[in-house]
Amino acid sequence: MLQFNDTDKDDQFAELRKKEEEDFLQIMSNKYGIPYIDLNAMPIDVAALGLVKESDARAALIGAFDLAGKKVKLAVFSPIQEDTKKIIEEITERGYVPELYLASHASLEKVWARYEEISGATKSEAGVLDIGSESMDNLVGRFKILADVEKELESTVTAKDARYISKIFTVVLAGAIGIRASDIHIEPAEDIVHIRYRIDGVLHAVGTLPQNIYRMFSSRLKLLAGMKLNVGSESQDGRFSIKIADMEIEIRVSVIPGAYGEGVVMRILNPQSLNVTLEDLGMSPRLLAIMEREITKPHGMILNTGPTGSGKTTTLYSFLKKIYSSEIKMMTIEDPIEYHLKGVSQTQVETDKGYTFLEGLRAALRQDPDVIMVGEIRDSETAKIAINAALTGHMVFSTLHTNTAAGAIPRLIDIGVTPKIIGSALTVALAQRLARKLCVCKKEDAPSPREKKIIDEVAALIKEKVGTAVQTEKVWRAAHCDVCNKTGYKGRVGIFEAILMDADIEALLNGIPSEREIRQVAKKQGILNMREDGIEKILAGATSFDEVERVVDLEKE
């Protein structure tokens, strides 16, 4: 006589229940006039999955498994269940044509498992995506240099195990976080997909993906970022967060259609990047002392100018952290909120809903703040209200898109601000660029004849302004080592200039001054301009001549 243990009995009962359910659904298929389907041997279309959230699909016992144009095939356990009917109605209202099939729990489980297979993620608190945190932790710790990521990515792509798409995605993200990249660029070409990291402002090739697996990779990314999986001809924006240990890293995703597939840029907002103090920015001791004095004033306006990616927001954040106190109220209006600051009330612009910088600033002023940071002044109304706030007892920090500190004043006038009011509200106009810092493997060298000519000219101007001479006989060049990924550079340093609103500058405002006139009068303030600050950093060995010249015009002004 055969003997069965409890486990064998449980397995037998489970199989029996499954068979009974399949038989029952085939009977109900005739009753409802809906075909029965067994999905266990069928592929699941990832584009269809994106039409229904996983949580909704599980609650309604429904699974979208195929999508062709606007026709979507839906597996349902019961077409008369209220939750199921609601999902079907919502899909229909969005312009899709549902085609229903009766399916068992086992078939639906296969569809639902596909969510996890593609996303490799589970929802955790506050909408954060916890992407295989244990493996991410381990990988991030392993990636020290670019070569580590290149090697791991190549081996993962060629391995092609059961979940290699998920593993490729994890390697790409963990590698970028591990070596402190700011962005991930994924660029499809005719036969292959290129992956590059932006490190210290410069792009570096990491590896490639075959075109045939890029669709799965792209689908997983879209699912994570909350994008439409079935849209490939429009640009889309999305976001998700990764939890690594106790740290939450936000990823901003931009997808744009191209000739050979959708190009992707992922912006990595790592909270560790915010651990930059005012002293770490690279300001000269003279300018640092001025800024420490100006940001602690009870009211006024400080404008930071420069192109996109020049570190303006990081500098404003460092101001906020420097003056933070439980005795004052700080508010920010940003687009988007890049990092969350403890003790600061932050609000994000949502232009499509009518919540602009202007509306945000008006609302912020009703909250009785002491310090306000406006992410960017883009129009006349925002500029006028920000200046009015500075005149009525608030300290206002903001950014403006001009190339120089002197250009901030003509720009404000150009967008409609009354010149005389600028003199009363604006306290400092700052401008900055970011240059890569030389790695410890740097090599000392003598300047070339062209470099020596520029260095001697600017060194004389520096001595005239600050009263002390700088050495002019040696510079340093980029070398190569593993620490800097053989680039010669590690990290970045700010190059700054500033103009204070003093009596001489204010006197110019009556005549609507040009940028050149403001620069000329500001020379008396003894603050280095970006050309002089850049040369001073070159001669101190912080960066190289080539690197400064990449971001600042070093030829004669």
Buried (B, 14 or more C-beta within 10 A) or exposed (E): EEEEEEEEEEEEEEEEEEEEBBEEBBEBBEEBEBEBBBBEEBEBBBBBBBBBBBEEBBBBBBBBBBBEEEEBBBBBBBBEBEBBBBBBEEBEEEEBEBEBBBBBBBBBBBBBEBBEBBBBBEEEEEEBBBBBBEBBBEBBEEBEBBBBBBEBBBEBBEEEEEBBBBBBBBBBBBBBBBBBBBBBBBBBEEEBBBBBBBBBBEEBEBBBBEBEBBBBBBBBBBBBBBBBBBBBEEEBEBBBBBBBEEEBBBBBBBBEEEEBBBBBBBBBBBEEBBEBEBEEBBBBEEBBEBBBEBBEEEBBBBBBBBBEEBBBBBBBBBBBBBBBEEEEBBBBBBBBBBBEBEEBBBBBBEEEEEBBBBBBBBEBBEEEBBBBBBBBBBEBBBBBBBBBBBBEEBBBBBBBBBBBBBBBBBBBBEBEBEBEBBBBBBBBBBBBBBBBBBBEBBEEEEBEEEBBEBBEBBBEBBEEBBEEEBEBEEBBEBBEBEEBBBBBBBBBBBBBBBBBBBEEBBEBBEEEBBBEBBBEBBEEBEBBBBBBBBBBBBBEBBBBBBBBBBBBEBEEE
